[in-house]
Structures are given as structure tokens and as C-alpha cells.
């Protein structure tokens, strides 16, 4: 079904979260608030607060509109809509000039220029047409325009617009963001990808083809095939006249704000520069939150193959050497969930436990209360006895190493020539090499035999020999990493994590409960590692 879709502009397309505090600072208002909502409350408490608030508004929507950003996912939504031959309109309640704006910047022209600069509006088939952008002086005028355009759907951040008695009843109403509505005819959605899934279903091949051509216009794409993943990102194999290429659709930033695409793109470029065996980065797009990466043909690496294990050890050796050659640690941030002292791990474990407490499941509760929690208490006590004052101390930076943070043969492809190519660097950054070593042994995707684990640990000890406390930390922290992994395996029970899993693994949709029970059994097996001594 072809839809006529309307979008509001302010706080629906344009995100002013950073713009409002910045303009307040420019105007000299003394406030430390970091978002629009708190800033408004703060300003209204001050003398002439209403005037101050209107001054900020007038400048944000006009002279300083370039401080705004697109809401994450809106670009992807428009691409999905237009690639399906739907029509997209923007209808905004916006006056000609802003309040108390001495520059007298025309608000409507500023908004239009911003939309064009953001590549959301233009002449191409992948952009909203300029003639489909409308501004209204009043709310009534805006609602009349929505009715006049005979829109099938309208998305707005204001409940009072969608709930207005004159709003056309035949138009589907979607309230965007964190606002709530008592109107049962209004659907509330937190992210643009959620809106897209509601209106169009899953991202399909036509969207991927359109996106690949947008990111890299010179590509002559012929077909697309979805590749089932194990992680959290959607992977597609795109066939072009020059061969295959991988397109990666990262998780919804409105649900998971970790900058996975940025981390991976930076890592791939760094690793390529250091001549390490990873896919070549082709092109990336920050607004779509998609990347194009070299497609690698081959077979999955084999954790039981000693040659493959040796190549993995060699990869980490080369990565560590490249880490040591970096003169400034600021080039990369910390790896996702880096653990630079035991408190980091303890806090991560407690955060995961807290997230699972709201899950009503008797089998899960029994495992946590009777098995995992007592093991955790015992492990923390033992770790504190082994590490003493070092328990609270941050590891000296000279011992840090760059880490993929999800490294292992589960993320490697064996080429026909016998070489391994490693992939998946969404969590890349600085970390304690003990965590890297333990994760390789414990990662459920590896399933290493104990003999292979010991060989891996032996190689790691040689590689990180300049760290005299490496062995002690590995023995002390291994039980905590095992507990952490047991909790990671229970992500299928968490509403905030299952969305990412479903994003990558479409088959899981049909049997989420089966996946949960399977992961619970794996978590029970993983917990047994907390009682192992590895050195």
C-alpha cells in the first residue's frame, strides 16, 4: 500500500537537545543544564525568565539552527519510505520570524536551508521534494494543511496537535518521542526505526539497494541477500557489477546509544593501515548509521584447528604491537564495557543483575538467587583477597592494549588460501589485556577445549610479559568474567536487548521463549567456570 506520510519538523526531525543549552550560554544565561526541557525550567525560574526562554527559542530556530541535528534514524526512515514509492511531506507550525531575534532571521527559510544541508530535502528520488515542505502560522493552519494533503499518517512530538478535535480522523496518528497520550487512537513510538517497522515492516532489499546507492553512488547494485547474523547488526550481501560487498545496518541508536558504527569504522581503518587481515572499509554514512565493507568469501574459522588458533594469537600480537606504537591514547576511546579494575567488572555485573530483576520468570529467578548470586559474593571476596589494594586501583595505562572486545574465531573467516580474516569491531578500544585473554577462553562462540584455552593463556602470558601482575590478575578476575558472561547470555530475557537480537536474527522472532531457555542452560554451564583456576 502506497502511503502519504506527514512529518512535523521541530523536535521530530530536528533535534535541539544540544542547541538550546549552547545558545543559552552564548546569550550569557548562567545555567549548567544539558537539555532543552531542564533549560526551560531553569530559565523560567529566573527574573524575566519567559522573555529569556523566548529569546533562546527565537535564535535556536533561526540564526543558530545549524546547531541542531537530525534525530537518529529519521534519514533511514525517509529512505525506507521513498524507496517504497510512498510520498513524504513536512508540515511545520513555524512563524515567519523568531521572538526577540534582533538578526530577524526568517525562520522558515532557515529551516528549509537546514533540511537541504542535511540532505533530507532535494531533487533526487532519495530525498523529500522541496514542494512537499509546508509551514503554517498557527496550529489550526497546520492541521488544515494535514487535512488538505489527505495524509494517511502524521508523526508529531506534540500530543496536543494529534489530539486536537479538528485533526482529520482518517489520518493515523503517531506520537514521536517520550511524550505520552491518553488518546487511544494515538500510537506512541520512541524511535524512527520503530516508526518505520510499524509502517513498512522489516527493512527489505529495495531499501538496501537504495541505501547502498546513496552511500556509494558509483556502485552498480544488482541484488541483495540478507545474511543471518549472531550479533546485533543486520548484514546484507550486495551484488554489484564489480563483485560482492557487505552492507551493515547497525542497531537503533535510540534504543542502544553506543556508537558501534563509529568504533568499527575507526578500527577497520587503523587495522588496515597496520596491514592486519580485516575487511577493507569501503564507505560509511553517519546519518543512516550504515557501512559498506568488503565482502570476504570463505568458511567459518574452526576453534578446534590449531593453525587457526595460532593465527588468532598472531593477530593479537600484531594488534598489541600496533597499540604500543600509538603516541597518544586519545586516538581511540575505551573498549565497550572496558574493565580497567575489578570495580568496573563488579559494576557491570550489578547493572546486568538490576536489569534482570524486573523480569518475571521463575526459572531465571531461581538460577540468579540460588546459583549466580552466591557465586558472585564468593568470587568478589576471593578477588579482593588476591588483589588487595589493586582492587580499587585503575590499571596503569602503560599496560593497556587495543582490543576488539569481542574477539575470537567466531568472528573470523578462513579464506580459500587458508588465511583468517577477522571481522566485527563494533566494541573496539583500550582495555586490560586480561579481559581480552579471559574473553577468548570464555566466549560461547568459541567453545574452546581446556587444552586450547591453556595454550591461548600461555601465548598471552608471553605477549604481555612486561606486565608482572598479568598472571595474578587473570587468576583473580577470571571468575568475575565468567559470571559476567553468564549474565550476557541472559540478554534474551531483557526487553532492551532482545530488540538488537531480533535486528540481527530474524528467525528468533518465532521462538523467543525457546531461545531464552536455551540461553539459561548455557548460562548455568558458563557459571561453572567461576570455580576454575586457570593458572
C-alpha positions in Angstrom: 0.0 0.0 0.0 1.4 3.4 -1.0 1.1 5.9 1.8 1.1 9.7 2.0 3.2 10.4 5.1 3.5 13.7 7.0 6.3 14.7 9.4 6.5 17.5 11.9 9.7 19.4 11.9 10.8 20.9 15.3 11.7 18.2 17.9 10.5 15.5 15.5 13.0 15.8 12.6 15.3 18.4 14.1 16.8 17.6 17.5 17.7 20.7 19.5 19.0 18.9 22.7 22.5 20.4 22.2 21.4 23.6 20.5 19.3 25.1 23.4 21.9 24.9 26.1 24.6 26.2 23.7 22.5 29.2 22.7 21.7 29.9 26.3 25.4 30.0 27.0 26.0 32.3 24.0 23.4 34.7 25.4 25.1 34.6 28.8 22.5 32.9 30.8 24.1 31.2 33.8 22.9 27.6 33.5 24.6 24.2 33.6 21.6 22.3 32.2 22.4 19.9 29.3 19.0 19.5 27.6 16.0 21.6 26.4 13.5 20.5 29.0 15.7 21.3 32.0 16.9 24.5 30.4 13.3 25.8 30.1 12.6 25.0 33.7 15.8 26.7 34.8 15.3 29.8 32.8 11.6 30.3 33.9 12.8 30.4 37.5 15.0 33.5 36.7 13.9 37.1 36.5 12.2 37.8 33.1 12.5 34.0 32.6 9.7 33.9 30.0 11.5 36.6 27.9 14.8 34.7 28.2 13.2 31.5 27.1 11.6 33.1 24.1 14.9 34.7 23.1 16.7 31.4 23.2 13.9 29.8 21.1 14.0 32.5 18.5 17.7 32.1 18.0 17.7 28.3 18.1 15.1 28.0 15.4 16.7 30.8 13.3 20.2 32.2 13.4 21.6 29.2 15.3 19.6 26.3 13.6 22.9 24.8 12.4 23.5 23.7 16.0 20.5 21.3 15.6 21.0 17.7 14.4 18.8 15.1 12.7 17.2 12.7 15.1 18.9 9.3 14.8 17.0 7.2 12.3 15.0 9.9 10.6 17.2 9.7 7.5 16.8 5.9 7.3 13.0 6.3 7.8 12.8 8.7 4.8 14.9 6.4 2.7 12.6 3.5 3.6 9.5 5.5 2.8 10.7 6.8 -0.6 12.2 3.5 -1.8 8.7 2.1 -1.4 7.3 4.8 -3.6 5.5 6.4 -0.6 5.1 10.2 -0.6 6.6 12.2 2.3 5.6 15.7 3.4 6.8 18.0 6.1 4.2 20.2 7.7 5.5 22.5 10.4 3.9 25.1 12.7 6.5 27.9 12.3 6.1 31.7 12.3 8.0 34.0 9.9 10.3 35.4 12.5 11.5 34.4 15.9 10.7 36.2 19.1 13.3 38.8 20.3 15.6 37.9 17.4 17.5 41.1 16.5 19.0 39.4 13.5 15.5 39.0 12.1 16.4 35.6 10.6 13.5 34.2 8.5 12.7 31.0 10.4 11.1 29.2 7.5 13.9 29.8 5.2 16.4 28.9 7.9 14.6 25.6 8.4 14.4 24.9 4.6 18.1 25.6 4.2 18.9 23.3 7.1 16.8 20.5 5.6 18.7 20.8 2.4 22.1 21.0 4.1 21.2 17.8 6.0 20.5 16.1 2.6 16.9 15.3 3.7 15.3 17.6 1.1 16.3 17.9 -2.5 15.7 16.9 -6.1 16.8 13.2 -6.0 14.5 10.2 -5.6 16.0 9.6 -2.1 15.0 13.0 -0.7 11.8 14.8 0.2 10.8 17.1 -2.6 11.0 20.8 -1.8 7.4 21.4 -2.9 6.4 18.9 -0.2 7.6 21.2 2.6 4.9 23.4 4.2 4.9 25.9 7.0 1.9 27.2 9.0 1.4 30.3 11.1 -0.8 28.6 13.6 -1.7 25.2 14.9 -5.1 25.4 13.2 -3.5 26.2 9.9 -1.1 23.3 10.3 -4.0 20.8 11.0 -5.9 22.2 8.0 -2.9 21.6 5.7 -2.7 18.0 7.0 -6.3 17.5 6.1 -5.9 19.2 2.7 -3.0 16.9 1.8 -5.1 13.9 2.7 -2.2 12.3 4.6 -2.5 8.7 5.6 -0.1 9.1 8.6 1.2 12.1 10.5 4.1 11.9 13.0 4.5 14.7 15.6 6.1 15.2 19.0 3.1 17.1 20.4 0.1 15.3 21.8 -2.0 18.5 21.6 -1.6 18.5 17.9 -2.6 14.9 17.3 -5.4 15.1 19.9 -6.9 18.3 18.6 -10.6 17.8 17.9 -10.2 19.1 14.3 -7.3 16.7 13.4 -8.5 14.5 10.5 -9.8 11.3 11.9 -8.8 9.3 8.8 -5.1 10.1 9.4 -3.1 7.6 11.5 -1.6 9.5 14.5 2.0 8.6 15.7 3.3 10.5 18.7 7.1 10.6 18.5 9.5 10.6 21.5 8.9 10.3 25.2 5.6 12.2 25.5 2.5 10.2 26.4 -1.1 10.4 25.4 -4.4 9.3 26.9 -5.9 9.2 23.4 -6.2 5.5 22.4 -6.1 6.5 18.7 -2.6 7.7 19.0 0.4 5.3 18.8 3.5 6.4 20.8 6.9 5.4 19.4 10.3 6.2 20.7 12.4 5.9 17.6 12.3 6.4 13.8 13.2 2.8 13.2 10.2 1.7 15.3 8.0 4.0 13.2 9.5 2.5 10.0 8.9 -1.0 11.2 5.3 -0.2 12.1 4.6 1.3 8.7 6.7 -0.7 6.3 7.7 -4.0 8.1 11.3 -5.2 8.1 14.0 -3.4 6.1 13.9 -5.2 2.7 16.1 -5.5 -0.4 14.7 -2.4 -2.1 15.7 -0.2 0.9 19.2 -1.8 1.0 19.7 -1.2 -2.7 18.6 2.4 -2.4 20.8 2.9 0.7 23.9 1.3 -0.9 23.5 3.6 -4.0 23.1 6.6 -1.7 26.2 5.8 0.4 28.3 5.0 -2.7 26.6 6.4 -5.9 29.1 4.7 -8.2 28.0 1.3 -7.1 26.1 -0.6 -9.8 24.0 -2.8 -7.4 22.1 -5.7 -8.9 20.7 -7.7 -6.0 20.7 -8.1 -2.2 20.6 -11.1 0.1 20.1 -11.0 3.9 22.7 -12.8 5.9 21.6 -14.2 9.3 23.9 -12.9 12.0 24.7 -13.9 15.5 25.2 -10.4 16.9 23.1 -7.2 16.9 23.6 -5.7 13.4 21.8 -6.6 10.2 24.1 -7.9 7.5 23.3 -7.9 3.8 25.3 -9.2 0.8 25.0 -6.7 -2.0 25.9 -7.9 -5.5 27.4 -5.3 -7.8 29.0 -5.3 -11.3 32.4 -5.3 -9.5 31.6 -8.2 -7.1 30.0 -8.6 -3.7 30.1 -6.1 -0.9 28.7 -6.3 2.7 26.3 -3.7 4.0 25.9 -3.4 7.7 22.8 -1.9 9.4 23.7 -1.1 13.0 21.3 -1.2 15.9 18.8 1.6 16.5 20.7 4.4 18.3 17.5 5.5 20.0 17.5 2.0 21.7 21.3 1.5 22.1 23.3 4.7 22.0 26.7 3.0 21.8 28.4 4.4 18.7 29.2 1.0 17.2 29.5 2.2 13.6 32.0 4.9 14.6 34.1 2.5 16.6 34.2 -0.1 13.9 34.9 2.3 11.1 37.8 3.8 13.0 39.1 0.3 13.9 38.9 -1.0 10.4 40.9 1.9 9.0 43.5 1.6 11.8 43.9 -2.2 11.3 44.1 -1.8 7.5 46.9 0.8 7.9 48.8 -1.7 10.1 48.4 -4.4 7.4 46.2 -6.7 9.5 43.8 -9.1 8.0 40.4 -7.4 8.3 37.8 -6.5 5.6 38.5 -3.2 3.8 36.3 -0.3 4.8 34.5 0.9 1.7 32.2 3.7 2.7 30.1 4.7 5.7 27.2 7.1 6.4 26.7 8.7 9.8 23.0 9.7 9.3 21.9 6.3 8.0 24.2 4.6 10.6 25.1 2.1 7.9 28.5 1.0 6.5 29.7 -0.7 3.3 32.6 -3.2 4.0 34.5 -5.6 1.8 32.8 -9.0 1.4 35.0 -11.9 2.4 34.4 -15.3 0.8 35.4 -18.4 2.8 34.3 -20.7 5.6 33.9 -20.1 9.3 37.1 -20.5 11.3 37.4 -23.6 13.4 38.1 -23.2 17.2 39.5 -26.8 17.2 42.0 -26.0 14.4 45.4 -25.3 16.0 46.6 -23.3 12.9 43.5 -21.1 13.3 44.2 -20.6 17.0 47.8 -19.7 16.2 46.6 -17.1 13.6 44.3 -15.6 16.2 47.2 -15.3 18.7 49.3 -13.7 15.9 46.6 -11.2 15.2 46.5 -10.1 18.9 50.3 -9.9 18.9 50.3 -7.6 15.9 47.5 -5.6 17.4 49.4 -5.2 20.7 52.5 -4.0 18.8 50.4 -1.5 16.9 48.9 -0.3 20.2 52.4 0.3 21.6 53.3 2.4 18.5 50.5 4.9 19.2 51.9 8.0 20.7 48.6 9.4 22.0 45.9 7.2 23.6 43.3 9.8 22.6 43.0 8.4 19.1 40.7 5.7 20.5 38.4 5.6 23.4 37.9 2.8 25.8 36.5 -0.5 24.5 32.8 -1.1 25.2 32.5 -2.3 28.8 36.2 -2.0 29.3 37.4 -3.3 32.7 40.4 -1.4 34.0 40.0 -2.6 37.6 37.8 -5.1 39.4 35.2 -2.4 40.3 34.4 -2.0 36.6 33.5 -5.6 36.3 31.6 -5.7 39.6 29.6 -2.6 38.5 28.8 -4.2 35.1 27.7 -7.4 36.8 25.4 -5.5 39.2 23.9 -3.4 36.4 23.1 -6.5 34.5 21.5 -8.1 37.6 19.4 -5.0 38.1 18.2 -5.1 34.6 17.1 -8.7 35.1 15.3 -8.1 38.4 12.2 -6.8 36.6 11.9 -9.9 34.5 9.1 -12.2 35.9 10.4 -15.7 35.2 10.6 -18.4 37.9 13.4 -20.4 36.3 15.5 -17.3 35.7 14.9 -16.1 39.3 15.8 -19.4 40.8 19.1 -19.5 38.8 20.1 -16.0 39.9 19.1 -16.3 43.5 20.3 -19.8 44.3 23.3 -20.2 42.0 24.7 -16.9 40.5 24.3 -14.5 43.4 26.1 -16.8 46.0 28.9 -17.5 43.4 29.2 -13.8 42.8 29.6 -13.0 46.5 32.2 -15.7 47.0 34.1 -14.6 43.9 34.3 -11.0 44.9 35.6 -11.9 48.3 38.3 -14.1 46.8 39.2 -11.4 44.2 39.6 -8.8 46.9 41.9 -11.1 48.9 44.1 -11.7 45.9 44.3 -8.1 44.7 44.2 -6.2 48.0 44.8 -2.5 47.3 44.8 -3.1 43.5 41.1 -4.0 43.6 40.2 -0.3 43.6 43.2 1.0 41.5 42.9 1.7 37.8 45.4 -0.3 35.8 48.4 1.7 34.8 47.9 3.0 31.2 51.2 1.6 30.0 49.7 -1.9 30.4 46.5 -1.2 28.3 46.1 -2.7 24.9 43.7 -2.0 22.0 41.1 -4.8 22.0 38.3 -5.8 19.6 36.4 -6.6 22.8 34.5 -9.4 21.0 37.5 -11.3 19.7 37.7 -14.9 18.7 37.4 -17.4 15.9 33.6 -16.9 15.9 34.4 -13.6 14.3 36.8 -14.9 11.6 36.6 -16.3 8.1 39.0 -18.8 6.7 39.7 -17.8 3.1 40.3 -20.5 0.3 44.0 -19.7 0.7 43.9 -20.7 4.4 44.3 -17.2 5.9 42.0 -15.9 8.5 40.2 -12.6 8.1 38.8 -11.1 11.4 35.7 -9.0 11.5 33.3 -7.3 13.9 35.0 -4.4 15.7 31.9 -2.6 17.0 33.3 -2.5 20.6 36.9 -1.7 19.7 39.1 0.4 22.1 41.5 0.3 25.0 41.2 -2.3 27.7 43.1 -4.6 30.1 44.7 -7.5 28.2 43.5 -9.8 31.0 39.9 -9.2 29.9 40.8 -9.9 26.3 42.5 -13.1 27.3 39.7 -14.3 29.5 37.0 -13.4 26.9 38.7 -15.6 24.3 38.6 -18.5 26.7 35.0 -17.9 27.8 33.2 -16.6 24.7 30.4 -19.0 24.0 31.0 -18.6 20.3 34.5 -20.1 20.7 33.7 -23.2 22.8 37.4 -23.8 23.3 38.5 -27.1 24.9 40.5 -26.6 28.1 43.8 -27.7 26.3 43.2 -24.9 23.7 42.4 -22.4 26.5 45.7 -23.2 28.2 47.6 -22.8 25.0 45.9 -19.5 24.4 46.7 -18.3 28.0 50.3 -19.4 27.6 50.7 -17.3 24.4 49.0 -14.4 26.2 51.5 -14.6 29.1 54.4 -14.3 26.7 52.8 -11.5 24.8 52.1 -9.4 27.9 55.2 -10.5 29.8 56.1 -6.8 30.6 53.1 -6.8 32.9 54.4 -8.6 36.0 50.8 -8.8 37.5 49.2 -10.3 34.4 49.0 -13.8 35.8 47.8 -12.7 39.2 45.0 -10.6 37.7 43.9 -13.3 35.3 43.5 -15.8 38.2 41.8 -13.2 40.3 39.4 -11.8 37.7 38.6 -14.9 35.6 35.7 -15.9 37.9 34.1 -12.5 37.6 34.4 -12.6 33.8 32.7 -16.0 33.8 29.8 -14.5 35.9 29.7 -11.5 33.5 29.4 -13.8 30.5 26.7 -15.9 32.2 24.7 -12.7 32.5 25.4 -11.7 28.9 23.9 -15.0 27.9 20.7 -14.0 29.6 20.2 -10.9 27.3 17.3 -12.7 25.6 15.3 -12.1 28.7 15.8 -8.3 28.6 13.4 -6.2 26.6 16.1 -3.6 25.9 18.5 -6.2 24.4 16.1 -8.5 22.6 15.4 -5.7 20.0 19.0 -5.8 18.9 19.0 -9.6 18.7 15.9 -9.6 16.6 17.5 -6.9 14.4 20.3 -9.3 13.5 18.4 -12.7 13.7 15.0 -12.7 12.0 14.5 -16.4 12.8 14.5 -15.7 16.5 11.1 -13.9 16.2 9.2 -17.2 16.0 10.6 -18.7 19.2 11.9 -16.2 21.7 10.9 -18.4 24.6 12.9 -21.3 23.2 15.9 -19.0 22.8 15.6 -17.8 26.4 15.5 -21.4 27.9 18.5 -22.4 25.7 20.4 -19.4 26.9 19.5 -20.1 30.5 21.1 -23.6 30.2 24.2 -22.0 28.6 24.4 -19.5 31.5 24.4 -22.4 34.0 27.3 -24.1 32.2 29.2 -20.8 32.0 28.9 -20.2 35.7 30.8 -23.3 36.4 33.9 -21.5 35.1 33.8 -19.2 38.1 35.2 -22.0 40.2 38.2 -22.8 37.9 41.8 -21.9 38.5 43.4 -21.0 35.1 47.0 -20.6 36.2 
